[in-house]
Amino acid sequence: MDKYIIDGGEKLYGTVRAQSAKNTVLPLLAASVLTDEQVKIRGVPAINDVENMLRILTEVGCSIKRQKDLTVIDSSNAVSHEIPARLTKELRSSVFMLGSVLTRFQRAKISYPGGCDIGLRPIDLHLSGLKRLGVEIVEKDGYIHCEARNLKGAEILLDFPSVGATENIILAAVKAEGITVIRNAAKEPEIVDLQRFLNAMGAKVRGAGGGTIVIEGVKRLHGLEYTPIGDRIEVGTYLIAAASCGGEIETIGVSAENVAALLHKLRENGCKIYAKNDRIVLRSHERLQSVDLVETNPFPGFPTDMQAQYSALCCTARGTTLVVENLFETRYKYAAELKRMGADIIIRGRTAVIRGVEKLHGASVTASDLRGGAALVLAGLKAEGQSSVIDISHIDRGYADFEGKLRKLGAKIKRVRI
Ligand code: UD1
């Protein structure tokens, strides 16, 4: 088990390059079983969620080769339609395998998926969408058994624009007979990237990025070599770190459009931000001014995956911020830990009231989920004195070389084995 030791108070300067987006790479890896030709993905990040997804692929019979920057998935010998429970427990995205395994084997067996403990996270929207495509579903002994002898295109209206359900339905519809229309689809950039990837395999998907996605089923998909988009949540985390600690950083690999809601808030906080193509420069030299309200919403709203890190910034801004978490029920576990560092936070249900204090002080704190863990690190970078963050395996799920990238920006952070 590792922990981080952080000596706070350093300003951050320099350039940081985005890893490939975790939330794109995971569905792309699942999608690789849609063809029996080789799928080559560039820049797959070295994070635990990816390792778990690769393990799942191996378990269904894929062979995986990692050559420098290229991950090669060969599913020509894939045989199994069963995703073992011990792996689905580790990773929520294992649920994407449902759509792609159904397309490949006409059946799938999976146990209820795990992932960050941030709320109920049901998969009813995934299942009802798949049923509309003709999938028969039986839930028994904690397993979901799906059978789809004949996947057929259908009109699907999602009650909520769920990212995962939208992706899963696309994966099940790409080779279905006829046309599928998903209304009230999620609009996240990762869905646009999935569309680009699938179309490069020969699929016919259009409309991603908007609320209606149309999928025309094709008979065959082929292999490809692909570079996924950069990770907007990772880049957002470094931008928040620099905004909070002060300094000047440049990020490369994510366009301002994909982090627009965050940049809007950081400008209101008093940061100077310049953006061109896939580069963003952020300057922060004064104590930040708090914004009144931050509310998480589906894209292009403020992302729930940046709520914790942004809340850490609010802890030392001048004034009070009201944070409303609309996506997940229990995404404030990190707040109790921030309080140990001197933060003034009151949580009531989905709302946090954060009164900015002048200083945080170093403390020993425990990460309990991925983004909450990152928020504790950001607070440690800002705090006076030394902090330690334990249970950082949560952070390793989503950030490749977090400490290395922060150190390059001038942060005093090290990983220690305990
Ligand atoms: C994805 C992201 C995750 C991000 C989230 C919201 C990946 C791998 N993960 O997760 O990082 O935090 O989007 O932007 O891309 N819901 C239902 N029924 C369902 C599905 C979802 O009620 O069948 C609810 C969830 O409980 C939640 C909301 O819909 O309240 C959003 O969830 P969803 O968009 O599905 O998130 P994920 O795909 O799990």
Boltz pocket constraint, residues with backbone or C-beta under 6 A from the ligand:
constraints:
  - pocket:
      binder: B
      contacts: [[A, 22], [A, 23], [A, 24], [A, 26], [A, 92], [A, 93], [A, 119], [A, 120], [A, 121], [A, 122], [A, 123], [A, 124], [A, 125], [A, 126], [A, 127], [A, 160], [A, 161], [A, 162], [A, 163], [A, 164], [A, 165], [A, 186], [A, 190], [A, 298], [A, 303], [A, 304], [A, 305], [A, 326], [A, 327], [A, 328]]
      max_distance: 6.0
